[in-house]
């Protein structure tokens, strides 16, 4: 399925690059299946994916942030975030992606995942049991580094109080606004952890946001757990939301969740 996922991502990438500079992507055109507002840019990317699936006769069901679940007669489901990092894309911040994963019912049975940065074109891919790659080159997580390591932490008005303690343990903290790509930074060893502990249930992560990047990180040698330390699993359901920690070195988990 690598060729199919690559084709879908490349279609979105090509169409995005052809958009006129005055494309009003910020305009709200409806409300998605998850209950959040749907911007014109999100709808644009989702339509490109659905049209490609029809044109290429790819028989996969679809779970998407905007359209919800679409039964297309397949035995597996394409889990889609058409634009992860919508605000970044609208404000010209070059850190947003299309995220694509293929599985049956939940995170733990996903077999293929692909995340493509729609600004740079960088593409992360993983197949279950086949490792993870960036632009065709194998990637892996990094070892813990208490002096130079970077943590990516969701930290704003919706953050749970425990977040302050995690920030205090980090030498350097960043936040980029696109969970799929942030998790891929952990997978390639550029960051050592991605932590989200949100007090607002409606702002917690959904399966469409991390379905692909979760497999990519695990295949790169890392892991994703909930904030209690249990291996993260999520149903293919837009109403299922979780907090989580993604890491490369198990010592990072001990530092953040145990100490």
C-alpha positions in Angstrom: 0.0 0.0 0.0 3.0 2.3 0.0 2.4 3.3 -3.6 -1.3 4.1 -2.9 -0.5 6.2 0.1 2.3 8.0 -1.7 -0.1 8.7 -4.6 -2.7 10.1 -2.3 -0.3 12.4 -0.5 1.4 13.5 -3.7 -2.0 14.4 -5.1 -2.8 16.7 -2.1 0.7 18.2 -2.3 0.4 18.9 -6.0 -3.0 20.5 -5.7 -1.9 22.5 -2.6 1.0 24.0 -4.5 -1.3 25.0 -7.4 -3.6 27.1 -5.1 -3.6 30.8 -5.9 -1.9 33.1 -3.4 -5.3 34.7 -2.6 -7.0 31.4 -1.8 -9.2 32.2 1.2 -8.5 28.9 3.1 -9.5 30.4 6.5 -13.2 30.7 5.5 -15.4 28.3 7.5 -17.5 26.2 5.1 -19.3 24.0 7.6 -18.8 21.8 10.7 -16.9 18.5 10.6 -18.0 15.1 11.9 -16.0 15.7 15.1 -18.0 18.8 15.8 -15.3 21.3 15.0 -15.5 24.0 12.3 -14.3 23.0 8.8 -12.2 25.6 7.0 -12.0 25.9 3.2 -8.5 24.5 3.2 -9.4 21.4 5.1 -12.4 20.7 2.8 -10.1 21.3 -0.2 -7.6 18.7 1.0 -10.3 16.2 1.9 -12.0 16.5 -1.4 -8.7 15.9 -3.2 -8.2 12.6 -1.3 -11.7 11.3 -1.9 -11.6 12.2 -5.6 -8.2 10.4 -5.9 -9.6 7.3 -4.2 -12.5 7.2 -6.7 -10.4 7.9 -9.7 -7.8 5.2 -8.9 -10.5 2.8 -7.7 -8.8 2.3 -4.3 -11.3 0.3 -2.3 -10.7 1.6 1.2 -13.3 2.9 3.7 -12.4 6.4 5.0 -12.4 8.0 8.4 -11.7 11.7 8.0 -11.7 14.7 10.4 -14.3 16.5 8.3 -16.5 13.8 6.6 -16.4 11.3 9.4 -16.7 7.6 8.5 -17.4 6.7 4.8 -18.2 3.1 4.0 -16.7 2.5 0.5 -17.1 -1.3 0.6 -13.5 -2.0 1.8 -12.3 -4.4 4.4 -9.8 -1.8 5.8 -10.1 1.9 6.6 -8.0 4.9 5.5 -7.6 7.2 8.6 -7.1 10.7 7.3 -6.3 14.1 8.6 -6.4 16.2 5.4 -4.5 19.1 7.0 -2.9 18.6 10.3 -1.7 22.0 11.4 -4.5 24.0 9.7 -3.6 27.2 11.6 0.0 26.9 10.5 -1.0 26.5 6.9 -3.3 29.6 7.0 -0.6 31.8 8.6 2.3 30.7 6.4 4.1 28.7 9.0 5.8 25.8 7.0 4.8 23.0 9.4 1.6 21.2 8.4 0.8 17.9 6.8 -1.5 15.4 5.3 -1.6 12.3 7.5 -2.7 8.9 6.2 -2.9 5.5 7.9 -4.5 2.1 7.0 -6.0 -0.3 9.5 -9.2 -2.0 10.6 -10.6 -0.8 13.9 -7.9 0.8 16.1 -4.4 2.2 16.4 -3.0 -1.2 17.3 -4.0 -2.8 14.0 -2.7 -0.1 11.7 -0.3 -1.6 9.1 0.8 1.4 7.0 1.3 5.1 7.8 2.4 8.1 5.8 2.8 11.7 6.9 3.8 14.3 4.3 4.9 17.9 5.1 2.8 19.9 2.6 5.3 22.8 2.8 8.6 21.0 2.4 7.5 17.8 0.7 9.3 15.7 3.3 7.6 12.3 3.6 7.6 9.9 6.5 6.5 6.3 6.0 6.2 3.1 8.0 5.0 -0.4 7.4 4.3 -2.7 10.4 7.4 -4.8 10.9 9.3 -2.9 8.2 10.8 0.0 10.1 10.3 3.8 9.4 11.8 6.1 6.9 12.1 9.7 5.9 12.3 10.4 2.2 13.3 6.8 1.6 16.0 6.7 4.3 15.7 4.7 7.5 15.2 6.7 10.7 15.4 5.9 14.4 14.8 7.5 17.7 17.6 9.1 19.9 18.9 8.2 23.3 18.1 10.4 26.3 20.1 13.6 26.6 19.5 15.6 29.8 21.7 18.5 28.6 20.8 18.9 24.9 17.5 17.0 24.5 14.4 18.8 23.1 10.9 18.1 24.4 7.8 19.1 22.4 5.1 20.0 24.9 1.5 21.1 24.4 1.4 24.0 26.9 -1.3 26.7 26.8 -4.5 27.7 28.7 -6.0 24.1 28.2 -3.0 22.3 29.6 -3.4 20.2 32.7 -1.5 21.4 35.8 1.0 18.5 35.5 2.4 20.1 32.4 4.3 22.6 34.4 6.3 19.9 36.1 7.2 18.3 32.8 8.3 21.7 31.4 10.5 22.1 34.5 12.3 18.8 33.7 13.2 19.8 30.1 16.3 21.6 29.0 14.6 22.9 25.9 10.9 23.0 25.0 9.2 23.6 21.7 5.7 23.5 20.3 5.0 23.5 16.6 1.2 23.0 16.3 1.0 19.8 14.2 1.0 16.6 16.2 1.6 14.2 13.2 4.9 16.0 12.3 5.9 16.6 15.9 5.7 12.9 16.6 7.7 12.2 13.4 10.4 14.5 14.8 10.6 12.2 17.8 10.8 9.2 15.4 13.8 10.7 13.5 15.6 11.5 16.8 15.3 15.3 16.4 13.2 15.5 19.6 13.1 13.2 22.5 9.5 13.5 23.6 6.1 14.8 22.6 3.8 15.4 25.6 0.1 16.3 25.6 -1.8 16.5 28.9 -4.9 18.6 28.2 -7.5 19.5 30.8 -10.1 20.2 28.1 -11.5 16.9 26.7 -12.4 18.5 23.4 -8.8 19.6 22.9 -7.3 16.2 23.5 -5.8 14.2 20.6 -8.0 12.2 18.1 -7.0 9.1 16.3 -7.0 10.9 12.9 -4.2 13.2 14.2 -1.7 10.5 15.1 -2.8 7.3 13.4 0.1 7.4 10.9 2.7 9.0 13.1 2.1 6.6 15.9 3.1 3.6 13.7 6.0 5.6 12.3 7.4 6.3 15.8 6.9 2.7 16.9 8.6 1.4 13.9 11.5 3.8 14.5 12.0 2.3 17.9 9.9 4.6 20.1 6.6 4.2 21.9 3.4 6.1 22.6 1.6 5.7 26.0 -1.2 7.4 27.8 -0.4 9.7 30.8 -0.8 6.7 33.1 2.0 5.0 31.2 -0.1 2.4 29.4 0.5 1.7 25.7 -1.8 4.0 23.8 -4.6 2.5 21.7 -7.5 4.3 20.2 -10.6 3.3 18.3 -11.4 4.6 14.8 -13.9 7.0 16.4 -13.7 10.8 16.2 -15.3 10.9 19.7 -12.4 9.0 21.3 -9.8 11.5 22.6 -6.7 10.9 24.7 -3.7 12.6 26.3 -0.4 10.9 25.6 3.4 10.8 25.8 5.4 9.8 22.7 9.1 9.1 23.3 12.2 7.4 21.9 14.2 6.3 24.9 12.3 4.5 27.8 14.2 6.6 30.3 12.3 9.6 29.0 9.1 7.9 30.1 10.5 7.2 33.5 11.7 10.8 33.8 8.4 12.4 32.8 5.8 10.0 34.2 7.5 8.3 37.1 9.8 10.8 38.9 
